Amino acid sequence: MGQILITGETSYIGNELRKYLEGKYQVTMLSVHGKEWESLDFRKFNIVIHCAALVHRKERESQAGEYKEINCNLTKKLAEKSKKEGVGQFIFFSTMSVYGISTGSIGRGTKPNPKSLYGISKLQAEQELLALKSETFRVCIVRPPMIYGKGAKGNYKKLETLIVRIPVFPVIKNKRSMLYIGNLCKFVQRLIEEKADGIFHPQNKEYLSTTRLVKWIAYVHGKKIRFFHLPCWCGYFFIKTRIGQKLSGDLVYKEDMGDRL
């Protein structure tokens, strides 16, 4: 049975992976706050899954150094230690945000061009990791879209909080690449079993609309939501707002990106 180290004791993804992989592998969770982790012997681990990151905060330019230190520099230190001490595979959770696109589609020819401090620091970390990969140190970079499931954070949590408070919601016919947390866990297990390396873009087999996701959230919470169609003029102004763009715009990985679950 292989031994896996997962960083991020408070990470949603990290803890879901721990619950899923326990029993199949020996799993250890690690906090990377401070420097105590630097004294841990990594030689007993076959795989490191790096989930810890600075996320879900309102960004200010003054935080650029903090984002780089935690999301990039810390990742590099972990990877260097992993490689030096014989870890065979390093799985890094990056983000769809490295593309810097809030609406539209992303394909194989789309070049990363992050706009947020979060996206910029994650792309910097990717570049550092790719420079370390070798025949004996496989690097997997995972760029998931929005992850949903019970307890999920980020944009999903914001939408969930909204839905449990309101009685009505507009019908939104859009397409979004999304990833159910259970599918993500299965995908990571596949990366481990196949001893994979490279850059991956996992998503559900089918695109979801915001309306379908809202229905799922309402069902989970036992909440009844009435859906209504916005008049054309109202819909136009709605999609021009920031929240309207996030809720109603298309944002997908094209089918040529692969990794559909």
Salt bridges, closest charged atoms under 4 A:
GLU16 OE2 - LYS19 NZ 2.87
GLU22 OE1 - ARG18 NH1 3.58
ASP41 OD1 - ARG43 NE 2.98
GLU66 OE2 - ARG57 NH1 3.28
GLU69 OE2 - LYS77 NZ 3.85
GLU85 OE2 - LYS81 NZ 2.71
GLU126 OE1 - ARG143 NH2 2.59
GLU128 OE1 - LYS76 NZ 3.65
GLU160 OE1 - LYS157 NZ 3.53
GLU160 OE2 - HIS221 NE2 2.67
GLU194 OE2 - ARG190 NE 3.95
ASP197 OD2 - LYS133 NZ 3.56
GLU206 OE1 - ARG212 NH1 3.78
